[in-house]
């Protein structure tokens, strides 16, 4: 299995709306892709900024490519992301899961 990790930053004042947006759009898109095993969204509010990390779990790189495309290291963004993000990573990190706890 593969973990895909993305990080981004939004203003704290927009973080509740961004969290809702992520759950209503990104999570459905991820979970609707064959081979996705789940998604976790983390938020750390520090002063004026809220830091996000999204970790999605995939059966294989082939299933991940169904979601992200052949150049799966690139992060995927929607036009609505611009409304929220101060910073979003251009690339995602990928890790082989050597011990799943589920």
C-alpha atoms as a printed R data frame, in Angstrom:
    type eleno elety resid chain resno       x      y       z
1   ATOM     1    CA   UNK     A     1   0.000  0.000   0.000
2   ATOM     2    CA   UNK     A     2   0.982  3.600  -0.644
3   ATOM     3    CA   UNK     A     3   0.400  6.760   1.410
4   ATOM     4    CA   UNK     A     4   0.115 10.049  -0.497
5   ATOM     5    CA   UNK     A     5   0.864 13.130   1.634
6   ATOM     6    CA   UNK     A     6   0.008 16.734   0.782
7   ATOM     7    CA   UNK     A     7   0.446 19.912   2.875
8   ATOM     8    CA   UNK     A     8  -1.155 23.345   2.626
9   ATOM     9    CA   UNK     A     9  -1.793 26.535   4.589
10  ATOM    10    CA   UNK     A    10  -4.913 28.707   4.888
11  ATOM    11    CA   UNK     A    11  -5.838 31.681   7.041
12  ATOM    12    CA   UNK     A    12  -7.303 30.551  10.352
13  ATOM    13    CA   UNK     A    13 -10.415 32.618   9.696
14  ATOM    14    CA   UNK     A    14 -11.082 30.501   6.580
15  ATOM    15    CA   UNK     A    15 -10.116 27.151   8.092
16  ATOM    16    CA   UNK     A    16 -13.606 25.979   9.070
17  ATOM    17    CA   UNK     A    17 -14.914 26.728   5.575
18  ATOM    18    CA   UNK     A    18 -11.874 25.050   4.015
19  ATOM    19    CA   UNK     A    19 -12.321 21.965   6.182
20  ATOM    20    CA   UNK     A    20 -15.945 21.703   5.058
21  ATOM    21    CA   UNK     A    21 -14.900 22.193   1.436
22  ATOM    22    CA   UNK     A    22 -12.286 19.434   1.705
23  ATOM    23    CA   UNK     A    23 -14.755 16.988   3.223
24  ATOM    24    CA   UNK     A    24 -17.486 17.748   0.687
25  ATOM    25    CA   UNK     A    25 -15.293 17.685  -2.431
26  ATOM    26    CA   UNK     A    26 -11.817 16.217  -2.053
27  ATOM    27    CA   UNK     A    27 -12.789 13.327   0.226
28  ATOM    28    CA   UNK     A    28 -15.594 12.239  -2.108
29  ATOM    29    CA   UNK     A    29 -13.246 12.412  -5.092
30  ATOM    30    CA   UNK     A    30 -10.574 10.361  -3.315
31  ATOM    31    CA   UNK     A    31 -12.939  7.766  -1.897
32  ATOM    32    CA   UNK     A    32 -14.711  7.463  -5.240
33  ATOM    33    CA   UNK     A    33 -11.522  6.301  -6.943
34  ATOM    34    CA   UNK     A    34 -11.027  2.550  -7.176
35  ATOM    35    CA   UNK     A    35  -8.105  1.433  -5.035
36  ATOM    36    CA   UNK     A    36  -8.437  4.170  -2.425
37  ATOM    37    CA   UNK     A    37  -8.348  2.727   1.099
38  ATOM    38    CA   UNK     A    38  -9.149  5.930   2.963
39  ATOM    39    CA   UNK     A    39  -8.199  9.509   3.635
40  ATOM    40    CA   UNK     A    40  -7.167 11.419   6.754
41  ATOM    41    CA   UNK     A    41  -7.261 15.202   7.049
42  ATOM    42    CA   UNK     A    42  -5.212 16.874   9.778
43  ATOM    43    CA   UNK     A    43  -5.374 20.530  10.815
44  ATOM    44    CA   UNK     A    44  -3.059 22.463  13.133
45  ATOM    45    CA   UNK     A    45  -4.214 26.001  13.909
46  ATOM    46    CA   UNK     A    46  -1.348 28.277  14.947
47  ATOM    47    CA   UNK     A    47  -2.142 31.956  15.210
48  ATOM    48    CA   UNK     A    48  -3.200 33.477  11.897
49  ATOM    49    CA   UNK     A    49  -2.599 30.275   9.901
50  ATOM    50    CA   UNK     A    50  -4.064 26.806   9.803
51  ATOM    51    CA   UNK     A    51  -1.765 24.072   8.505
52  ATOM    52    CA   UNK     A    52  -3.314 21.105   6.712
53  ATOM    53    CA   UNK     A    53  -2.023 17.684   5.895
54  ATOM    54    CA   UNK     A    54  -4.000 15.203   3.820
55  ATOM    55    CA   UNK     A    55  -2.918 11.587   3.750
56  ATOM    56    CA   UNK     A    56  -4.673  9.242   1.370
57  ATOM    57    CA   UNK     A    57  -4.056  5.503   1.317
58  ATOM    58    CA   UNK     A    58  -3.870  3.520  -1.926
59  ATOM    59    CA   UNK     A    59  -3.670 -0.159  -2.876
60  ATOM    60    CA   UNK     A    60  -0.834  0.492  -5.322
61  ATOM    61    CA   UNK     A    61   0.803  3.117  -7.507
62  ATOM    62    CA   UNK     A    62  -1.469  1.958 -10.338
63  ATOM    63    CA   UNK     A    63  -4.580  2.786  -8.314
64  ATOM    64    CA   UNK     A    64  -3.060  6.102  -7.215
65  ATOM    65    CA   UNK     A    65  -2.520  7.013 -10.873
66  ATOM    66    CA   UNK     A    66  -6.283  6.613 -11.467
67  ATOM    67    CA   UNK     A    67  -6.739  9.594  -9.170
68  ATOM    68    CA   UNK     A    68  -3.595 11.659  -9.785
69  ATOM    69    CA   UNK     A    69  -2.603 10.758 -13.354
70  ATOM    70    CA   UNK     A    70   0.645  9.357 -14.696
71  ATOM    71    CA   UNK     A    71   2.659 12.160 -13.107
72  ATOM    72    CA   UNK     A    72   1.241 11.234  -9.708
73  ATOM    73    CA   UNK     A    73   3.815 13.257  -7.772
74  ATOM    74    CA   UNK     A    74   2.057 16.506  -8.773
75  ATOM    75    CA   UNK     A    75  -0.593 17.752  -6.368
76  ATOM    76    CA   UNK     A    76  -4.126 18.055  -7.720
77  ATOM    77    CA   UNK     A    77  -5.948 21.357  -7.270
78  ATOM    78    CA   UNK     A    78  -9.388 22.647  -8.147
79  ATOM    79    CA   UNK     A    79 -10.133 26.266  -9.082
80  ATOM    80    CA   UNK     A    80 -11.887 26.693  -5.700
81  ATOM    81    CA   UNK     A    81  -8.633 25.976  -3.852
82  ATOM    82    CA   UNK     A    82  -7.426 29.470  -4.792
83  ATOM    83    CA   UNK     A    83 -10.180 30.942  -2.621
84  ATOM    84    CA   UNK     A    84  -8.612 29.384   0.475
85  ATOM    85    CA   UNK     A    85  -4.953 28.489   0.102
86  ATOM    86    CA   UNK     A    86  -2.087 30.751   1.082
87  ATOM    87    CA   UNK     A    87   0.317 27.978   0.194
88  ATOM    88    CA   UNK     A    88  -0.049 24.506  -1.257
89  ATOM    89    CA   UNK     A    89   2.730 22.126  -2.131
90  ATOM    90    CA   UNK     A    90   3.298 21.531  -5.814
91  ATOM    91    CA   UNK     A    91   4.305 17.929  -5.210
92  ATOM    92    CA   UNK     A    92   3.030 15.194  -2.918
93  ATOM    93    CA   UNK     A    93   5.224 12.825  -0.976
94  ATOM    94    CA   UNK     A    94   4.622  9.087  -1.323
95  ATOM    95    CA   UNK     A    95   5.506  6.372   1.149
96  ATOM    96    CA   UNK     A    96   5.206  2.605   1.109
97  ATOM    97    CA   UNK     A    97   3.191  1.485   4.095
98  ATOM    98    CA   UNK     A    98   5.209 -1.250   5.772
99  ATOM    99    CA   UNK     A    99   2.905 -1.752   8.755
100 ATOM   100    CA   UNK     A   100  -0.766 -0.896   8.466
101 ATOM   101    CA   UNK     A   101  -2.533 -0.687  11.799
102 ATOM   102    CA   UNK     A   102  -5.964 -1.531  10.432
